[in-house]
Amino acid sequence: MTAAAALLPGSASAQGNAGDRRSMNNMKNDTNSGNSLHYKPPIKFGLGGVPLGNEFAVVPDKDAYAILEAAWSAGVRYYDVSPWYGLGLAERRYGSFLHNKKRSDYVISSKVGKLLKASKTAKNHELFPFSPSPNDVIFDYTASGVRRSIEDSLQRLGIDSLDIVFVHDISSDNKLLPTSWQEQFDIAAKGAFPELTRMREEGLIKGWGIGVNTPEPILLVLREADPDVCLMASQYSLIDHKNALNQLFPAVRKKNASLVVGSSLNAGFISGSPRYNYGKDSYKIPAEFLEKRKKLREVAANHGVDLRTAALQFSASPDVAAALIVGASSEQQILADYTSMQTKIPAEFWAELKAQKLIEQEAPTPA
């Protein structure tokens, strides 16, 4: 695949009136800037698939399709999903909506490392109690597992290609792995990573990376392989960003790679959720995080700023952040998030956050 082909934005343009097109132009990346040959997602804002996999609650089909329709109508053209989300449910829903759209009009990423197998004795409800999936999950980070996973995803999605592939959840917080995350990472280093590099060179995908909730695997893959873009979830938010800012971002820049930022609200915590990030113990929220949220709310109120809006814009601000993806469990939520990315926040708000040491002094903030 040529350098020019690797940098093609896929004609991911918004459809609709001139106002929509102007809005989308503000949310595109310049994929031809710099000297890197790595693929960079051309769209800065996308819809994530976790809620449409019924991760936290039941989202009926009609509501799921209404969310997707609202996102498309607003101009959202980047979609991130995974076999893991609802054990196939999210991919089926995205596919039912997107397979009727022109493939060059949007960017889509999915994940590998978790194969699904239908079974009458599936233990799916232990993992996703709100999903009607018949599948068990099998972890497989081998080369053949990657090929199989992508083909399975394409069938569920009803499309002919993926733009980005993330190797999913080879990190210390994944307690379901059959062996240690380091052992599974070694399998991926010998299998998944070189296979995805070959698929990129063959033009079957545009870019690849890993998608994790902890920094160590991203630092490791940057040293040992040649990823284009990694999905960094739960690591760069108003609540918690120091480590990513000081440790991860310099390594990403050195490799001329980029990041897709996920869970900028820490699974809804910043906007009021009674959980922090993911997992069975997500309701056990550290006291310092509760106190920091309280202080953030006070500063936001003093400046007439919506804290959710500020959190989204903050996570999208770093130069290494190619895209921000958000989850949505209602039409109103995705429209509010999309609107938040267009909203002007006064510089005085960011200055006070730094003055009160609620965010790092070096943290980039929206212009």
C-alpha positions, 0 to 999 in steps of 0.5 A: 500500500502506498503512502498516499493510499495509507493517508487517504481519509476515505472521503468521510464527508458529512452529508446534508446541508451546508451548515452540516458540512461546515460543522464536519469540516471543523471535526476532520483531521489533516491526514496529510500533515507531517512526515509520518506514514502512519494512518491517522483517523481523518474524523476527530469525533466518533460514536463508541459501541459500548452502550449499544452492546447493552453494557450497562442497561438494556437499550432496545433495538428501536432505541439503538437504531434511533441513536445511530440515525441521530448520530448520522444526521448530526454528521458523525462519521466515525464509528468504533465497535467490537465483538466484545460489546454485548458479545456481538450485539453492538456489531450487529446493530451497527451493521444493520444501520451502516450496511445501507450507507456508502462505505466511503462516507464513514470510518469504522474501527473494530477489535480483535483478540476475542472470538465468539462462538455460539453455544446452547450452554453459553455463559454470556449472561455472566459477562453481559447480563443485559445482552441477548447474545448466544455467544461465548468468548474465546481469547485468541491473539494469534495471526490466524485468530486475527484473520478469523476475527476480522472476517467474523466482524465483517459478516456481523457488520455486513460491510466489506472492510474495516479502516482500523483494527485494535487488538483488544484488552491485552492489559492488566485490568482484563481478569478474564484472560486465560494467562497473564496479560504479559503472556497474551501480549507475547502471543500477540507480538508474534501473531496479531501484530505482524499479521495486522502489519501485513494486512495494512501493507496488503491494503486490507486495513488502513491502520492498526493498534491496540485498545486498552485501559492501561498505559503499559501495553501501549508503551510496550507495543510502541517499542516492539511493533509499528502501530498506527493508532492506539485506543486509549480508554479511561486514561486521559480525563479531567479526573486522571491524566497526569500519567498519560500526559507525561509518560504516554504522549511523549512515546506516541510522538516519538513513534509518529503514531496517534491516539483515539481517546475513549471514556473521557467521562470515565464511564459517565462518572464526570457527568454524574454516574455512580460508577468510575470506569468499568468492571464489577467494582466500578461502584467503589469510587476512590474518595479523592475522585469524588472530591475532585469531581465536586471541585470541578463542578464548583469551578464549572458553575462559577464560569457557567460551563457544562462540566461534561462539555469541558471534559469532552473538549479537554480529552480531545485537545492533545496533539496526539489525540486524533479522535475522541469517541463517546458512548451514547444510550439515547438520541439526546446524549449523542446530540448533546455530546456532538454539540459540546464539541462545537461549544466555546468555553472561556479561557478563564475556566481553564486558567482557574482549573490550573490555578487550583491544580485540578489539571496539570499545568502542561495539559493542553486546553481548547483554544 
